[in-house]
Amino acid sequence: MSLPVPPAGEIILTYDDYLQLPDDGKRYEILEGVLHVTPSPTTRHQRVSRNLHFILHAHVTENNLGEVFFAPLDVVFSNISVTQPDLLYVSRERQNVITEKNITGAPDLVGEILSPSASGVDQVTKAQVYARYGVPYYWVVDPEGKTVDEFRLKRGIYMPVRRWEQNAQFTPELFPGLVVELEKVWA
């Protein structure tokens, strides 16, 4: 008896498939039905994530702007697109996307902290998914190059707002009044 031959074509994974993946320390995401797997982040990545989260969380909380989250937390854009951004922000006005299990829909901001193993996916593939599902702001944080790139969604495309380098004062457009001393982020 021979096994049936699967139909030709691409296999599209769904959120239900995603929920069946092992909890093995790897980071799984489904981007338009395609599985992406990356190893757990480095300590440098985690320090930058922690520092930026603390700064952003303090500002958002102090000004009652909404909520800041960090990975791992699923953002379910559709049945075939589930990501785990390193940082994300949901404004007070859009709290309806926050559920007990995940974020269902576009946050106001996603931030990706680059790692050598995933920088192409973060800068291209995930940016396309975030734009497609209407995330208004996208930050790319590069711990190696010590840069932060801020992008704003315009007509379905991310347009650069500005690049901050080294030890500059990062003043994100999305958060008027917030000044981030980047030397504290890289520490």
Secondary structure, 3 states (H helix, E strand, C coil): CCCCCCCCCCCCCCHHHHHCCCCCCCEEEEECCEEEEECCCCHHHHHHHHHHHHHHHHHHHHCCCEEEEECCCCEEEECCEEECCCEEEEEHHHHHHECCCCEECCCCEEEEECCCCCHHHHHHHHHHHHHHCCCCEEEEEECCCCEEEEEEEECCEEEEEEEEECCCEECCCCCCCCCEEHHHHHC
